[in-house]
Each structure stands twice: as C-alpha cells, then as structure tokens.
Amino acid sequence: MVTVTVKLPADIAAKIEAEARARHVPKSVLIRDSLQQRYAPLPASRKKHPAPTIFDRTRHLAGSVRLAPRDLSSNKKHLEGLGA
C-alpha cells in the first residue's frame, strides 16, 4: 500500500475520530473504505446507461436562437474582433 498524508478540517477529523471509536476500527480503515466506495468500478447498469452529457441535457436548446446567422460559429467574418 501507498501512504498518503492529507490535511483535514478539524470538524471532519473529529467526525472520523468519533466514527472510528464507535466502530472500534482505525481511522485509516474508515478512510480507506470510504475511498474504495467512492472509486469503485461502476456497476454494469451504470455502464449501459451513463450519466447524460451536457449536450443531452441542453439538446432542446440547439437551434432555438432564431435571430442569429446560420453560420455564426463557422464563418470567420462573424468572429472578427473576438479574442486576441
């Protein structure tokens, strides 16, 4: 195993200490278990249906601006004066 040193806010450290005492386990076990749960491989159901992308969530907005030129993002004349 690799050793990692982390600075924690006092309130979180106190919660970990209390939980470790209540469970009669070292603090490192609690922290390791929490990290293993957080970074565990995705379940098969989640792999089949990944979280929606930002495009998936905003798809209904695509093309909703009627007053803009159709080639706004591709025609360089619309980009003059923008950026450095």
Backbone torsions as a table, in degrees:
resi	resn	phi	psi	omega
1	MET	NA	154.4	178.8
2	VAL	-99.1	140.3	177.2
3	THR	-92.9	132.4	179.0
4	VAL	-126.7	134.1	177.2
5	THR	-106.5	130.0	-176.8
6	VAL	-132.2	137.6	173.3
7	LYS	-94.1	130.6	-178.2
8	LEU	-119.9	150.5	171.9
9	PRO	-61.6	148.6	-175.7
10	ALA	-57.1	-38.3	-177.7
11	ASP	-66.4	-39.0	178.7
12	ILE	-70.1	-41.6	178.0
13	ALA	-60.0	-40.3	179.2
14	ALA	-65.4	-39.3	178.4
15	LYS	-65.1	-41.8	178.6
16	ILE	-64.3	-43.3	179.1
17	GLU	-60.1	-46.5	-179.1
18	ALA	-64.8	-42.9	179.0
19	GLU	-63.5	-42.0	179.3
20	ALA	-63.3	-42.1	177.9
21	ARG	-63.7	-43.3	-178.0
22	ALA	-64.7	-35.4	-178.6
23	ARG	-91.7	-7.7	-178.0
24	HIS	59.5	45.6	176.6
25	VAL	-133.0	157.9	176.1
26	PRO	-66.8	153.3	177.7
27	LYS	-58.1	-36.4	-178.3
28	SER	-61.0	-34.0	178.9
29	VAL	-65.9	-44.3	178.5
30	LEU	-60.4	-47.1	-177.4
31	ILE	-66.1	-43.7	179.5
32	ARG	-62.0	-44.1	179.0
33	ASP	-62.2	-42.0	179.2
34	SER	-62.9	-43.4	179.4
35	LEU	-67.0	-38.2	178.2
36	GLN	-64.4	-38.9	177.2
37	GLN	-66.2	-41.7	-177.7
38	ARG	-66.0	-39.2	-175.0
39	TYR	-107.5	19.7	177.5
40	ALA	-66.5	153.1	177.2
41	PRO	-59.0	148.9	179.4
42	LEU	-65.9	141.7	175.2
43	PRO	-65.6	156.3	-176.7
44	ALA	-55.7	-38.1	-179.1
45	SER	-63.6	-34.0	-179.8
46	ARG	-75.0	-32.3	178.0
47	LYS	-66.6	-36.9	-179.4
48	LYS	-71.7	-31.7	-178.1
49	HIS	-127.9	77.4	-178.1
50	PRO	-65.5	163.2	178.5
51	ALA	-58.8	144.5	-179.5
52	PRO	-65.4	146.1	177.6
53	THR	-81.0	171.0	177.2
54	ILE	-63.0	-34.7	177.3
55	PHE	-64.7	-42.3	178.2
56	ASP	-57.8	-39.2	-177.5
57	ARG	-77.2	-22.2	-177.6
58	THR	-116.6	11.2	-178.4
59	ARG	-51.7	-39.7	-178.1
60	HIS	-64.2	-17.2	179.8
61	LEU	-86.9	-18.2	-177.6
62	ALA	-60.4	126.0	179.4
63	GLY	78.7	10.9	-176.3
64	SER	-84.2	-9.5	178.7
65	VAL	-91.2	108.5	-174.0
66	ARG	-84.5	-24.3	-174.2
67	LEU	-87.5	-8.1	-177.6
68	ALA	-85.4	149.5	176.1
69	PRO	-62.9	148.1	-178.0
70	ARG	-64.7	-28.1	-176.7
71	ASP	-104.4	29.9	-174.5
72	LEU	-55.1	-41.3	-176.0
73	SER	-88.7	-11.3	-175.4
74	SER	-114.9	-20.1	-178.0
75	ASN	-89.5	120.6	-174.1
76	LYS	-64.6	-23.9	-179.6
77	LYS	-65.5	-27.4	178.2
78	HIS	-77.5	-16.7	-176.4
79	LEU	-99.1	-1.8	-179.9
80	GLU	-60.4	136.7	178.3
81	GLY	83.8	-3.8	178.3
82	LEU	-97.1	144.4	178.4
83	GLY	75.1	-169.6	-177.1
84	ALA	-94.6	NA	NA
